């Protein structure tokens, strides 16, 4: 691992000042960043440790949750209010990583985690436009079983790995962001950028900006997260589905739907949501709505299985959400 | 423990057993230099004998024995020294010549045991691993000199080069198993490497070094984390490693359960499994086998000892661990 400078910030001002240095990166849980440092993918000159900041509470003000960006994944998944009212979020968190990593990983860091594309992580050999702009994309011609089918470009097909972010995109969370020019609010659905011809850019955040809190509006009680993976636990999603249903008088009043494992970002599926509104919450309606997902998908021979699998995961998620009421 | 003998003979099996018992009691490994032989032995290690034709005997003596003591010590048939992990001599003693060199060694070790048995284990000596590590420099030097016969012998053996420290090195305070440590560390050093390479706490294992296997699991303030993904400079809480679980000779209930349920084969993942299991019981969610399996999924066992690991955790939970 290359050497770097380390500074610890105990206040927002110290964090922002610390990040003024050339090539500085914030570090919270470190579960992904330390890994990428060791792989030589990330090469910061300075790490600014923000664990001294007090963004560590989960509050519920009646209109929804306000989650500190430094709340660890275990604490959020175990929070009584989250387990009770935001099942899709609790399930997504619990399906991610391992207990050890969830104890370390922060909510803000989870949102900003980087792809698990094996070519992105392979500094020695592989071409990767995300890691080394202009070098090409080894995944397009390589093993792409884990890669994305939505939002891809000829320059990058890396999938976003987060489970939690999929649930939060479905629930239409909003970020509170701090930066040198003050605070701003940012809908989570607008955080991530598509790779296009600039796959090295992944979010609309500036390097000097920090997510301080995540606000989650009140969620319908019927919600579920279904994750399909190669082994029963501790694996990244092949596909996943986060759904929440608001049902009144035997009809779907509104639906919230997002997909994981298939997109270059956590994938919001408004066409599926629209297809469900007014329908009776039954398997036929779920299957019809799921057909609307993945429109415009571009698959490789290795990952074409994800199209059908993702639709099936969606139907399963709707049915589990109904059971959850 | 370092020894310098005037002569040497290979131990008979019975003598080897006695040597091991004395070393186990001392909690130290022995590296014995006779003029023509180097003997290395730990309580649980294979005996290793190597010819000393590179002057290691002299080099080690000059490097490790304080100058003032050398003349006096050299007269004895056997000199024994306890060296700590930093290379400081913390105890030395001598033995008179007996009938033969092996008897001298056994008598000397036995006397050392009697004298040192009151001291805590940590004061008694260093492990074989550390001993060999600290002598690697002396060995390299001896080989180097052997290759350059024309060079005049050096007056004094230089110390091994200090560990490389970059400009970002800082003083790091860690509390590990209740003991405080202050170390000079680069920020890029992981907690795992600090435990293993700097503090000699090699119970915590390095498997993948990428947070994928769980072999490095330790507790920080009672919560399980991957030490390989933790930068030591960032640690603020109290660290508990596998070495900190047992109370003296009494195993922690989880360790006892792993023994009783035969919850391991090769054993490499076991410290991580045990620390993770202790963390799991603290989380109070080890309700049934399925939950235990899910919440132990961060610890991989390539031997496939999973069924017995689950049994051990169930047993430890019932025992109120």
Contacts between the chains, C-beta under 8 A, distances in Angstrom:
chain1	res1	chain2	res2	distance
A	1	B	188	4.5
A	2	B	188	7.1
A	3	B	166	4.2
A	3	B	167	7.6
A	3	B	168	5.8
A	3	B	186	6.0
A	3	B	187	7.7
A	3	B	188	5.8
A	4	B	168	6.7
A	4	B	187	6.2
A	4	B	188	6.4
A	5	B	168	5.0
A	5	B	187	7.2
A	6	B	168	6.3
A	6	B	170	7.3
A	6	B	187	3.5
A	6	B	231	7.6
A	6	B	233	5.5
A	6	B	234	8.0
A	8	B	234	7.9
A	27	B	231	7.9
A	27	B	234	7.5
A	30	B	229	6.0
A	30	B	230	6.9
A	30	B	231	6.3
A	30	B	234	6.8
A	31	B	211	6.0
A	31	B	226	7.4
A	31	B	229	5.1
A	34	B	190	7.2
A	34	B	228	7.9
A	34	B	229	4.8
A	34	B	230	7.4
A	34	B	231	6.3
A	35	B	210	5.3
A	35	B	211	5.9
A	35	B	229	6.3
A	37	B	188	7.0
A	38	B	209	6.6
A	38	B	210	6.8
A	39	B	210	7.8
A	47	B	187	6.8
A	47	B	231	8.0
A	49	B	234	5.7
A	51	B	234	6.9
A	51	B	236	7.6
A	74	B	223	7.9
A	97	B	298	7.6
A	98	B	211	7.8
A	98	B	214	6.7
A	98	B	297	5.9
A	98	B	298	2.5
A	98	B	299	7.9
A	99	B	224	6.3
A	99	B	276	7.3
A	99	B	279	7.2
A	99	B	280	7.1
A	99	B	283	7.5
A	99	B	295	5.4
A	99	B	296	8.0
A	99	B	297	7.7
A	99	B	298	5.4
A	100	B	211	7.6
A	100	B	214	6.4
A	100	B	217	5.7
A	100	B	224	5.0
A	100	B	225	5.4
A	100	B	226	4.9
A	100	B	276	6.8
A	100	B	279	7.8
A	100	B	298	4.7
A	101	B	211	6.0
A	101	B	226	6.6
A	101	B	229	7.4
A	101	B	298	6.7
A	103	B	223	4.9
A	103	B	224	6.2
A	103	B	225	5.6
A	104	B	225	5.2
A	104	B	226	7.1
A	104	B	229	6.7
A	104	B	230	7.3
A	232	B	293	7.9
A	232	B	294	7.8
A	232	B	297	7.6
A	233	B	293	7.5
A	233	B	294	5.4
A	233	B	297	3.7
A	234	B	297	4.0
A	234	B	298	5.9
